[in-house]
């Protein structure tokens, strides 16, 4: 019933002493203020001030509400200032695509040069799934290729990438002319990041549907993975852009999995945070850096690749 605008008008009446002066102070017409108080007094059932008094004389009820305005308005002003001062000055970021660290690190440096007052807390622990922490408010952004249904999260498309099988040039499958089939990997040692198996694209979308279970070996470092593959200690599956440099050096070769395993990387945020200026600029900055510097990816925001997913 009592709104902030009413409290502000009471303050203006007290400070200026008249309806006409208060109208000038509030950038309104005198009739608009008079109408505002007529409506309010009808709803309240009592008068707030005596008309045609100069300076304005408040009734007992008006004085009570004037005192309320003195207490409430400064608190509202202070709260708004605090919101502006502390508004999203720290971004808590985590990744589920662990090979993303190679392009993300320089992208973070570029962003922080442009936004020096924004701190970035970066979490890259492989043993936890970060999206529940995002839902709980412990994180602000998660880079992921997995969209959780009914999660109350908003997924901003970043780019599309192809997951390729990575082999030593001396591996028998390196000479295969056709694309790799699930049964080709039956007796292979498949080196993977130490995460839950259902978070691995090659398992979830390629091997498991075909009922193929290779020998799994955990390796927690991308560079070590590539070195072990090159040494014929096993095979792995990584985004094509991750291994491009090593393939050009002849250390490894890559092969297409089936008809091609393309995935999309998203920036997952809490629904509503997509309106936050810092969040918008951060996602735009790192996406632009990736699409400018990475090979073998597709910009997910181009018209023919664009698809925005929102799960409620």
Secondary structure by P-SEA (a helix, b strand, c coil): cccaaaaaaaaaaaaaccaaaaaaaacccaaaaaaaaaaaaaaacccccccccccccccaaaaaaaaaaaacaaaaaaaaaaaaaccccccbbbbccccaaaaaaaaaaaaaaaccccccccccccccccaaaaaaccccccccccccccccbbbbbcbbbbbbbbbcccccccccccccccccccccbbbbccccccccccccccccccccccbbbbbccaaaaaaaaaacccccccccccaaaaaaaccbbbbbcccbbbbbbbbcccccccccaaaaaaaaaaaaaaaacccccccccccccbbbbbcc
